[in-house]
């Protein structure tokens, strides 16, 4: 409800806020929790993949499927390229270590 005063423009009504009294017994009574409200609150806190079966926006389409498409096989050399230590890598590792030590000593 808007009040109109002759010497001012339209203004919202004046609202007074009254805080509760922490030591009053009727303010601190335990209330039973509304189960429907709690389920709605917990449902809104879930991530989108648990709330919906399909993405709701185009931004959600990227990363929606988080399960791997194929099973992981670490012995398959076509998909796993492990590091191998050779003579040249051993030599360069020692050379870099010597260079770092000489720089740190100065």
C-alpha positions in Angstrom: 0.0 0.0 0.0 1.4 3.3 -1.1 0.9 6.5 0.9 0.5 9.8 -0.8 1.4 13.0 1.0 0.5 16.3 -0.5 4.1 17.7 -0.1 5.9 14.6 -1.3 5.8 12.1 -4.2 4.7 8.5 -3.8 6.6 6.7 -1.1 6.5 3.2 0.3 4.9 2.7 3.7 7.1 3.0 6.7 7.9 -0.5 8.1 9.3 -1.1 11.6 11.3 -4.2 12.2 11.0 -5.8 15.6 13.6 -8.4 16.5 12.9 -11.4 18.6 13.9 -11.6 22.3 16.4 -14.3 22.8 15.6 -14.9 26.5 11.8 -15.1 25.9 10.5 -18.7 26.4 7.9 -18.5 23.6 10.6 -17.4 21.1 12.9 -20.4 21.8 10.4 -23.3 21.6 11.5 -26.2 19.4 9.4 -26.6 16.3 9.0 -29.9 14.4 10.7 -29.8 11.0 8.6 -29.9 7.9 9.7 -33.0 6.0 8.4 -31.7 2.7 10.4 -28.5 3.1 13.5 -30.4 4.0 13.3 -32.7 1.0 12.9 -29.7 -1.3 15.9 -28.0 0.3 18.1 -31.1 0.1 17.0 -31.7 -3.5 18.0 -28.2 -4.6 21.5 -28.7 -3.1 22.2 -31.7 -5.3 24.4 -31.4 -8.4 22.5 -31.3 -11.7 23.5 -34.9 -12.8 21.7 -36.2 -9.7 18.7 -34.0 -10.1 17.9 -34.5 -13.7 18.3 -37.4 -16.2 19.3 -35.1 -19.1 21.2 -31.8 -19.2 18.9 -28.8 -18.8 21.1 -26.2 -20.6 23.6 -26.4 -23.4 26.4 -25.5 -20.9 25.6 -28.6 -19.0 26.0 -30.9 -22.0 29.8 -30.6 -21.8 30.9 -32.9 -19.0 27.4 -34.4 -18.4 28.7 -37.9 -19.1 31.4 -38.5 -16.5 31.7 -42.3 -16.9 34.5 -43.5 -19.2 33.3 -44.8 -22.5 35.7 -47.7 -22.4 37.2 -49.7 -19.5 40.7 -48.7 -18.5 43.4 -51.2 -19.3 46.8 -50.1 -18.2 48.5 -52.9 -20.2 47.3 -51.7 -23.5 50.3 -49.9 -25.0 48.1 -48.1 -27.6 46.4 -46.0 -25.0 49.2 -45.7 -22.3 52.4 -44.0 -23.1 54.6 -44.4 -20.0 57.8 -42.6 -19.5 60.9 -44.7 -20.1 64.3 -43.9 -18.7 67.1 -44.2 -21.4 70.8 -43.3 -21.5 70.2 -39.8 -22.8 67.5 -39.0 -20.2 69.8 -40.3 -17.4 72.7 -38.1 -18.7 70.5 -35.0 -19.0 69.0 -35.6 -15.6 72.6 -35.6 -14.1 73.6 -32.5 -16.1 70.5 -30.5 -14.9 71.2 -31.6 -11.3 74.8 -30.4 -11.5 73.7 -27.1 -13.1 71.1 -26.5 -10.3 73.6 -27.3 -7.6 76.2 -24.9 -9.1 73.6 -22.1 -9.3 72.4 -22.7 -5.7 76.0 -22.6 -4.4 76.6 -19.1 -5.7 
